[in-house]
Amino acid sequence: MKTKIAGLLSLLIPIFAFAEESKLDTGDTAWMITATAFVVLMSVGGLTLFYGGMTRSKNIVNTVMMVLGAYAVAIVVWTLWGYSLAFTDGEGALYAVVGDLSKFLLNGVDYKALSGTYPEWVFVAFQSTFAAITIALASGAVIERMKFSTWMVFSVLWITFVYAPIAHIVWGGGFLFDAGALDFAGGTVVHINAGVTGLVLALLLGKRKDYKKTAILPSSVVLTSLGAGLLWFGWFGFNAGSAFGANEVAGVALLTTNVATASGVLSWIIMEWITAKKPTLLGGASGAIAGLVAITPAAGFVSPAGALIIGIVAGIVGWFGVFVLKKALGYDDSLDAFGIHGLAGIWGAIATGFFALQSLAWDGSPLQNGDRMGQILVQIESVIFTIVFTGIMTAILYFISSLITGGARVDEETETMGLDEATHGERGFNL
């Protein structure tokens, strides 16, 4: 009898455990709603100021509109079909790369449905902000010369055919997810994705007509610094929110994010001090973003010591991308989307394999079984795939968008006048 009772209990325990796991947790729900709000603020508040301050005053309205417009497009596309493509899974080769449309317009997702311990609708909203900021980040590479109409069409296509598949592949049950790639909050999905997109668009559009001919000065480094501060603030929602609950891992991500960001600030301004003899506010703000980018894939996996190293190297890598690589290759990445997000994202994704703690590794990852080298190889594979897939698809979508809108680049008169008045009929500063 005791044996039968024990056997029955062993069958019931998983059922009770599943029921417990599926129960709504108000603390987790409150944190995820708050984290989502943080990411909205860092995007439509922080990124608009960060990018707006770095561009010339005659194009500041257009720069902010590029961010705001892309952000709004992404939220709508995500709700209609992006979420379904990214986070549905099933049998068959197609699901290794992308999901299906079974959840189009959130079909079948009841407001009471749970994602772990909080509503799935909250998960949809949280993930929508990731898609939105990713395309908004890419705009920094092409400001001052790309048609706003082309950018809006491109944003719709890009979220559909680039972001959603990459999100599925890494997070939603695709082949890199199955291989155990570690990407806590978007090193590949967000930053390499955005950086490579920006680089490809910058190369296809060509340089601004006065690039390297006249001084191109930021409208306000103070606005940029304020934007960086809001990004730093919002990134706690971005990274700690990716723990999907008010739990210990959220605490890990919170601390490592802060440590890596501060380290990035210091290493960037030290590089400026050594090479140019003047540490700049713009450099410090850029170093903060480089640190934030690099720690994103590693935030919930590493120790504070690992975060410190990742942040220090990120500042140096970002500085190299802006002042050495861009100059050597001669491309015009207006606000250094690739130099900071692309390169620091690549470093962070690979560094995750080196510094992640086995005790914090996701289930199914090579590191969970003690295979550090296997984890590093999977991280490298995820970086290479993202670069190749995003690069090819971005080029294709650029030409389609350009065809639809009668060319992607503004005319010379508009570029000379500035896109604010020519495109939007507004000025950023009426002084």
Disulfide bonds with the S-S distance in Angstrom:
none
